[in-house]
Amino acid sequence: MLAYAEQVTRDASKITQADIDALRAVGFTDVEISDIALCASFRCFLSRFFDATGASPEPIFFDEDPEFREAMTVGKPI
């Protein structure tokens, strides 16, 4: 699932039927696969939007753990 989500963010055009079949083989339904694709795409969209506009999330959404926050930060550091 994580490899699929990563591929969605890196280059979704390279996802093949074999990638979808691999997710199904480990038990993901089509709805769940769709959810994974939507979540990964939306996260990518938000990161690019924030970078393009110079915006950042509201501090209330920041995780208190600086190591986790750094690991999850994509694009410009906040």
N, CA, C and O atoms as a GROMACS GRO file, in nm:
protein
  312
    1MET      N    1   0.081  -0.118   0.000
    1MET     CA    2   0.000   0.000   0.000
    1MET      C    3   0.087   0.126   0.000
    1MET      O    4   0.059   0.220  -0.074
    2LEU      N    5   0.190   0.127   0.081
    2LEU     CA    6   0.277   0.244   0.086
    2LEU      C    7   0.354   0.263  -0.044
    2LEU      O    8   0.373   0.376  -0.089
    3ALA      N    9   0.399   0.154  -0.103
    3ALA     CA   10   0.470   0.164  -0.231
    3ALA      C   11   0.376   0.219  -0.339
    3ALA      O   12   0.418   0.301  -0.421
    4TYR      N   13   0.251   0.176  -0.338
    4TYR     CA   14   0.152   0.226  -0.433
    4TYR      C   15   0.128   0.376  -0.410
    4TYR      O   16   0.127   0.454  -0.505
    5ALA      N   17   0.108   0.416  -0.284
    5ALA     CA   18   0.086   0.558  -0.253
    5ALA      C   19   0.206   0.642  -0.295
    5ALA      O   20   0.190   0.753  -0.345
    6GLU      N   21   0.326   0.590  -0.273
    6GLU     CA   22   0.445   0.663  -0.314
    6GLU      C   23   0.449   0.679  -0.466
    6GLU      O   24   0.484   0.786  -0.517
    7GLN      N   25   0.412   0.573  -0.538
    7GLN     CA   26   0.412   0.581  -0.684
    7GLN      C   27   0.307   0.682  -0.733
    7GLN      O   28   0.330   0.750  -0.833
    8VAL      N   29   0.195   0.691  -0.664
    8VAL     CA   30   0.093   0.790  -0.700
    8VAL      C   31   0.153   0.930  -0.692
    8VAL      O   32   0.129   1.013  -0.779
    9THR      N   33   0.230   0.957  -0.588
    9THR     CA   34   0.287   1.090  -0.571
    9THR      C   35   0.405   1.116  -0.663
    9THR      O   36   0.428   1.230  -0.705
   10ARG      N   37   0.481   1.013  -0.695
   10ARG     CA   38   0.599   1.032  -0.782
   10ARG      C   39   0.560   1.043  -0.930
   10ARG      O   40   0.601   1.137  -0.998
   11ASP      N   41   0.484   0.947  -0.979
   11ASP     CA   42   0.442   0.948  -1.119
   11ASP      C   43   0.330   0.849  -1.137
   11ASP      O   44   0.353   0.732  -1.171
   12ALA      N   45   0.208   0.894  -1.116
   12ALA     CA   46   0.092   0.806  -1.123
   12ALA      C   47   0.072   0.747  -1.262
   12ALA      O   48   0.007   0.644  -1.276
   13SER      N   49   0.126   0.812  -1.364
   13SER     CA   50   0.109   0.760  -1.500
   13SER      C   51   0.181   0.627  -1.521
   13SER      O   52   0.155   0.557  -1.619
   14LYS      N   53   0.271   0.592  -1.431
   14LYS     CA   54   0.345   0.466  -1.443
   14LYS      C   55   0.281   0.350  -1.367
   14LYS      O   56   0.334   0.240  -1.367
   15ILE      N   57   0.168   0.375  -1.303
   15ILE     CA   58   0.098   0.268  -1.233
   15ILE      C   59   0.035   0.176  -1.338
   15ILE      O   60  -0.026   0.222  -1.435
   16THR      N   61   0.051   0.047  -1.316
   16THR     CA   62   0.002  -0.052  -1.411
   16THR      C   63  -0.107  -0.137  -1.347
   16THR      O   64  -0.132  -0.130  -1.227
   17GLN      N   65  -0.169  -0.217  -1.430
   17GLN     CA   66  -0.270  -0.311  -1.379
   17GLN      C   67  -0.207  -0.406  -1.278
   17GLN      O   68  -0.273  -0.449  -1.184
   18ALA      N   69  -0.081  -0.439  -1.297
   18ALA     CA   70  -0.011  -0.528  -1.203
   18ALA      C   71  -0.002  -0.465  -1.064
   18ALA      O   72  -0.011  -0.535  -0.963
   19ASP      N   73   0.014  -0.333  -1.057
   19ASP     CA   74   0.016  -0.264  -0.928
   19ASP      C   75  -0.119  -0.277  -0.857
   19ASP      O   76  -0.125  -0.304  -0.737
   20ILE      N   77  -0.225  -0.259  -0.934
   20ILE     CA   78  -0.360  -0.271  -0.878
   20ILE      C   79  -0.387  -0.416  -0.836
   20ILE      O   80  -0.442  -0.442  -0.729
   21ASP      N   81  -0.347  -0.509  -0.920
   21ASP     CA   82  -0.366  -0.651  -0.889
   21ASP      C   83  -0.290  -0.691  -0.763
   21ASP      O   84  -0.338  -0.774  -0.686
   22ALA      N   85  -0.173  -0.634  -0.742
   22ALA     CA   86  -0.094  -0.664  -0.622
   22ALA      C   87  -0.167  -0.618  -0.497
   22ALA      O   88  -0.165  -0.686  -0.394
   23LEU      N   89  -0.231  -0.504  -0.504
   23LEU     CA   90  -0.309  -0.456  -0.390
   23LEU      C   91  -0.429  -0.546  -0.364
   23LEU      O   92  -0.460  -0.580  -0.249
   24ARG      N   93  -0.495  -0.586  -0.470
   24ARG     CA   94  -0.609  -0.678  -0.455
   24ARG      C   95  -0.564  -0.811  -0.395
   24ARG      O   96  -0.636  -0.871  -0.314
   25ALA      N   97  -0.447  -0.857  -0.435
   25ALA     CA   98  -0.396  -0.987  -0.389
   25ALA      C   99  -0.374  -0.990  -0.238
   25ALA      O  100  -0.381  -1.097  -0.177
   26VAL      N  101  -0.346  -0.875  -0.178
   26VAL     CA  102  -0.327  -0.872  -0.032
   26VAL      C  103  -0.454  -0.828   0.041
   26VAL      O  104  -0.451  -0.804   0.161
   27GLY      N  105  -0.564  -0.818  -0.034
   27GLY     CA  106  -0.693  -0.798   0.032
   27GLY      C  107  -0.758  -0.661   0.019
   27GLY      O  108  -0.867  -0.641   0.073
   28PHE      N  109  -0.695  -0.568  -0.050
   28PHE     CA  110  -0.757  -0.437  -0.067
   28PHE      C  111  -0.870  -0.446  -0.168
   28PHE      O  112  -0.856  -0.509  -0.273
   29THR      N  113  -0.982  -0.382  -0.136
   29THR     CA  114  -1.095  -0.376  -0.229
   29THR      C  115  -1.074  -0.260  -0.325
   29THR      O  116  -0.986  -0.176  -0.305
   30ASP      N  117  -1.155  -0.255  -0.429
   30ASP     CA  118  -1.145  -0.144  -0.524
   30ASP      C  119  -1.174  -0.010  -0.455
   30ASP      O  120  -1.111   0.090  -0.487
   31VAL      N  121  -1.268  -0.009  -0.363
   31VAL     CA  122  -1.298   0.114  -0.290
   31VAL      C  123  -1.177   0.156  -0.205
   31VAL      O  124  -1.144   0.275  -0.201
   32GLU      N  125  -1.113   0.062  -0.140
   32GLU     CA  126  -0.995   0.094  -0.059
   32GLU      C  127  -0.880   0.142  -0.146
   32GLU      O  128  -0.808   0.234  -0.108
   33ILE      N  129  -0.862   0.081  -0.262
   33ILE     CA  130  -0.757   0.124  -0.355
   33ILE      C  131  -0.785   0.266  -0.401
   33ILE      O  132  -0.694   0.349  -0.411
   34SER      N  133  -0.910   0.294  -0.428
   34SER     CA  134  -0.949   0.429  -0.466
   34SER      C  135  -0.920   0.528  -0.352
   34SER      O  136  -0.871   0.638  -0.377
   35ASP      N  137  -0.951   0.489  -0.229
   35ASP     CA  138  -0.923   0.575  -0.113
   35ASP      C  139  -0.773   0.604  -0.101
   35ASP      O  140  -0.734   0.717  -0.074
   36ILE      N  141  -0.691   0.502  -0.120
   36ILE     CA  142  -0.546   0.521  -0.112
   36ILE      C  143  -0.501   0.620  -0.218
   36ILE      O  144  -0.424   0.711  -0.190
   37ALA      N  145  -0.549   0.601  -0.341
   37ALA     CA  146  -0.511   0.691  -0.450
   37ALA      C  147  -0.558   0.834  -0.423
   37ALA      O  148  -0.484   0.929  -0.447
   38LEU      N  149  -0.680   0.848  -0.374
   38LEU     CA  150  -0.732   0.982  -0.345
   38LEU      C  151  -0.654   1.050  -0.233
   38LEU      O  152  -0.620   1.168  -0.244
   39CYS      N  153  -0.625   0.977  -0.127
   39CYS     CA  154  -0.550   1.036  -0.015
   39CYS      C  155  -0.409   1.077  -0.057
   39CYS      O  156  -0.363   1.186  -0.024
   40ALA      N  157  -0.341   0.989  -0.130
   40ALA     CA  158  -0.204   1.020  -0.175
   40ALA      C  159  -0.206   1.139  -0.271
   40ALA      O  160  -0.121   1.228  -0.262
   41SER      N  161  -0.301   1.141  -0.361
   41SER     CA  162  -0.312   1.251  -0.457
   41SER      C  163  -0.342   1.383  -0.387
   41SER      O  164  -0.283   1.486  -0.420
   42PHE      N  165  -0.434   1.380  -0.292
   42PHE     CA  166  -0.471   1.501  -0.221
   42PHE      C  167  -0.355   1.555  -0.139
   42PHE      O  168  -0.332   1.676  -0.136
   43ARG      N  169  -0.282   1.467  -0.073
   43ARG     CA  170  -0.165   1.509   0.006
   43ARG      C  171  -0.062   1.574  -0.085
   43ARG      O  172  -0.004   1.677  -0.050
   44CYS      N  173  -0.039   1.514  -0.200
   44CYS     CA  174   0.055   1.569  -0.297
   44CYS      C  175   0.007   1.706  -0.346
   44CYS      O  176   0.084   1.801  -0.354
   45PHE      N  177  -0.122   1.715  -0.378
   45PHE     CA  178  -0.180   1.841  -0.423
   45PHE      C  179  -0.160   1.950  -0.319
   45PHE      O  180  -0.115   2.060  -0.352
   46LEU      N  181  -0.192   1.921  -0.193
   46LEU     CA  182  -0.179   2.022  -0.088
   46LEU      C  183  -0.035   2.068  -0.072
   46LEU      O  184  -0.009   2.188  -0.059
   47SER      N  185   0.058   1.974  -0.073
   47SER     CA  186   0.199   2.011  -0.058
   47SER      C  187   0.243   2.102  -0.172
   47SER      O  188   0.312   2.202  -0.149
   48ARG      N  189   0.205   2.069  -0.293
   48ARG     CA  190   0.243   2.152  -0.408
   48ARG      C  191   0.172   2.288  -0.404
   48ARG      O  192   0.231   2.390  -0.437
   49PHE      N  193   0.047   2.288  -0.362
   49PHE     CA  194  -0.027   2.414  -0.350
   49PHE      C  195   0.040   2.506  -0.248
   49PHE      O  196   0.062   2.624  -0.276
   50PHE      N  197   0.073   2.452  -0.131
   50PHE     CA  198   0.138   2.533  -0.029
   50PHE      C  199   0.272   2.587  -0.078
   50PHE      O  200   0.304   2.703  -0.054
   51ASP      N  201   0.349   2.502  -0.146
   51ASP     CA  202   0.478   2.548  -0.200
   51ASP      C  203   0.457   2.657  -0.305
   51ASP      O  204   0.530   2.756  -0.307
   52ALA      N  205   0.358   2.640  -0.391
   52ALA     CA  206   0.335   2.736  -0.501
   52ALA      C  207   0.285   2.871  -0.452
   52ALA      O  208   0.309   2.974  -0.516
   53THR      N  209   0.215   2.871  -0.340
   53THR     CA  210   0.158   2.997  -0.290
   53THR      C  211   0.232   3.054  -0.170
   53THR      O  212   0.202   3.165  -0.126
   54GLY      N  213   0.328   2.982  -0.119
   54GLY     CA  214   0.399   3.027   0.000
   54GLY      C  215   0.318   3.012   0.127
   54GLY      O  216   0.354   3.065   0.232
   55ALA      N  217   0.208   2.939   0.118
   55ALA     CA  218   0.122   2.918   0.234
   55ALA      C  219   0.175   2.803   0.318
   55ALA      O  220   0.264   2.729   0.277
   56SER      N  221   0.120   2.790   0.436
   56SER     CA  222   0.152   2.676   0.522
   56SER      C  223   0.029   2.641   0.604
   56SER      O  224  -0.061   2.723   0.621
   57PRO      N  225   0.025   2.517   0.655
   57PRO     CA  226  -0.089   2.478   0.737
   57PRO      C  227  -0.094   2.561   0.865
   57PRO      O  228   0.007   2.618   0.909
   58GLU      N  229  -0.210   2.568   0.924
   58GLU     CA  230  -0.225   2.635   1.052
   58GLU      C  231  -0.148   2.559   1.159
   58GLU      O  232  -0.146   2.436   1.157
   59PRO      N  233  -0.085   2.629   1.251
   59PRO     CA  234  -0.006   2.562   1.356
   59PRO      C  235  -0.083   2.457   1.436
   59PRO      O  236  -0.022   2.363   1.489
   60ILE      N  237  -0.213   2.471   1.446
   60ILE     CA  238  -0.293   2.373   1.521
   60ILE      C  239  -0.279   2.232   1.462
   60ILE      O  240  -0.299   2.133   1.532
   61PHE      N  241  -0.244   2.224   1.332
   61PHE     CA  242  -0.231   2.095   1.266
   61PHE      C  243  -0.090   2.036   1.276
   61PHE      O  244  -0.069   1.923   1.232
   62PHE      N  245   0.006   2.108   1.333
   62PHE     CA  246   0.142   2.059   1.347
   62PHE      C  247   0.147   1.952   1.455
   62PHE      O  248   0.087   1.968   1.562
   63ASP      N  249   0.218   1.844   1.428
   63ASP     CA  250   0.239   1.742   1.529
   63ASP      C  251   0.340   1.795   1.630
   63ASP      O  252   0.433   1.866   1.594
   64GLU      N  253   0.321   1.760   1.756
   64GLU     CA  254   0.410   1.810   1.862
   64GLU      C  255   0.547   1.746   1.859
   64GLU      O  256   0.643   1.803   1.911
   65ASP      N  257   0.559   1.629   1.798
   65ASP     CA  258   0.686   1.558   1.791
   65ASP      C  259   0.767   1.612   1.673
   65ASP      O  260   0.730   1.590   1.558
   66PRO      N  261   0.879   1.685   1.700
   66PRO     CA  262   0.954   1.746   1.591
   66PRO      C  263   1.013   1.644   1.493
   66PRO      O  264   1.023   1.674   1.374
   67GLU      N  265   1.052   1.527   1.540
   67GLU     CA  266   1.108   1.426   1.450
   67GLU      C  267   1.001   1.374   1.354
   67GLU      O  268   1.026   1.358   1.235
   68PHE      N  269   0.882   1.349   1.405
   68PHE     CA  270   0.772   1.303   1.320
   68PHE      C  271   0.733   1.413   1.222
   68PHE      O  272   0.711   1.386   1.104
   69ARG      N  273   0.724   1.535   1.270
   69ARG     CA  274   0.688   1.648   1.184
   69ARG      C  275   0.788   1.664   1.071
   69ARG      O  276   0.749   1.687   0.956
   70GLU      N  277   0.916   1.650   1.101
   70GLU     CA  278   1.019   1.662   0.998
   70GLU      C  279   1.007   1.548   0.896
   70GLU      O  280   1.021   1.571   0.776
   71ALA      N  281   0.982   1.427   0.944
   71ALA     CA  282   0.968   1.312   0.855
   71ALA      C  283   0.847   1.326   0.763
   71ALA      O  284   0.850   1.278   0.650
   72MET      N  285   0.743   1.390   0.809
   72MET     CA  286   0.620   1.403   0.731
   72MET      C  287   0.616   1.530   0.646
   72MET      O  288   0.525   1.546   0.564
   73THR      N  289   0.711   1.618   0.663
   73THR     CA  290   0.711   1.743   0.587
   73THR      C  291   0.759   1.717   0.445
   73THR      O  292   0.866   1.661   0.422
   74VAL      N  293   0.677   1.760   0.351
   74VAL     CA  294   0.709   1.748   0.209
   74VAL      C  295   0.718   1.890   0.154
   74VAL      O  296   0.634   1.974   0.186
   75GLY      N  297   0.817   1.917   0.072
   75GLY     CA  298   0.830   2.052   0.017
   75GLY      C  299   0.909   2.140   0.111
   75GLY      O  300   1.003   2.095   0.177
   76LYS      N  301   0.870   2.266   0.117
   76LYS     CA  302   0.941   2.363   0.200
   76LYS      C  303   0.919   2.332   0.348
   76LYS      O  304   0.807   2.298   0.387
   77PRO      N  305   1.023   2.343   0.429
   77PRO     CA  306   1.006   2.318   0.574
   77PRO      C  307   0.914   2.424   0.636
   77PRO      O  308   0.911   2.539   0.593
   78ILE      N  309   0.840   2.380   0.737
   78ILE     CA  310   0.753   2.474   0.808
   78ILE      C  311   0.809   2.509   0.943
   78ILE      O  312   0.748   2.587   1.016
   0.00000   0.00000   0.00000
